[in-house]
Every structure is written in structure tokens, then in C-alpha cells.
Amino acid sequence: MDSTAGTPAEHSLVWTVERIRALGAVTDVATVGEIFGMSRSSAYELARRDRLPVPVLRVGSRYRVSVAAILAALGVPSDPPPPPAT
């Protein structure tokens, strides 16, 4: 078992563009909060009030956010750049 799991250091990792893209098509509100530097409770409160900096999809009782919308809010293209020509 990883002895660092759940430690504060785990939550202080930097969100890079690559790491955000690796989330897939959608992610949860808690992760959006981490990316934008807010607490989980603040992120959910803003989602309930439609005040997050990205559109929130409501799927039943769950909230989901498009990773492409997160990247757009950060001013980053949703598609990774093509590899350099060799």
C-alpha cells in the first residue's frame, strides 16, 4: 500500500495541460475545483449556483464537466499539438 495516499502532498500536485487532457472527456466538480484552485465545497457550491468558470453537465444527481471546456477556459486548445516533423 502506498503510504502517501491521501496525504496533503497528493493534493498539491500541479495540474499541467497534459494531466488535464489525460482526464478523458469529462471529469467531476471536485477535480475542476482542484484545477482552478478552489476547495471541493466551493466548487460544488458554485456548480449548484451555475457559477463555475465552465459549463456543468447534470447527469441525474451527478455533476460532470467537459475537459474541453476546462481547457478552453484556460485558453488552451483542446487537441494536443501535432508531433514535430522529423
N, C-alpha and C positions, 0 to 999 in steps of 0.2 A: 504494500500500500504506500502511496506517495505521502510523505509526511508533510508536504507543503500544501496539500489540497485544503481549500477553504481558508487559507491564511490571507491576511490583508495584502501581502505581496502579490497574490494571484490576481487581485482586482486592480492592481496598479499597472498592469501591462499596458503598453502603448497600442492604440488602435491605428494600425497602418492601413493604407488603401488595400494592400494585398490581403490583410487579415479580414477587412470588411467584405471584400469580394468573396472570400472563402466561406462566408456565412451561407451562401446559396441564394435563392430567390427572395426569401423573406426571413425575417427574424422577429424576436419578441420585443416588447416595450422595455424590459429591463436592460437588454443589450443596447437598445437605442439610447437609453439613459447613460450607460457607460460611455458610449461613443461620444455623446455630446457633453459629457462631464457633469451629469446630474445624478442625484440619488434615484434608486429604484422607485421609492414612494413618490417623488416629484415627477418622474417620468409617467407613472400610471395616472397621477392626478391630472397632468397636462393632457394625456391621451383621453381621459374621460371628458375633459372640457374642450377637446378638439384644438389644443393649443401647442402641440408638439411642432417642431420645425419641419416635420414631414407628415404626409397623409397617413392616417391609421386605418387599416382594414379591420373591420369587426367580423369575426368568424364565430358565430354563436356567442359564447361568453368570453372568447379569447380575442386579444388584440394582436395583430400582425402588422409589420411594416416592411415595405418593399426595400430591398437592399439597393436597387437602382435609385429609389427616391432619396435614400440616405446619401449616396454618392453624389447625386445632383445637388442636394442641399449643401454639400461640402465643396461644390464646384469641381467635381472630379468626373470625367467620363465614365459611364457605367461599364463600357467594354475596355478590357486591358489593351494597352498599345501593342501593335504588332511587333514581333521579334525583329531585331536589326537584320538587315540583309547581309548575307555572307559572301 
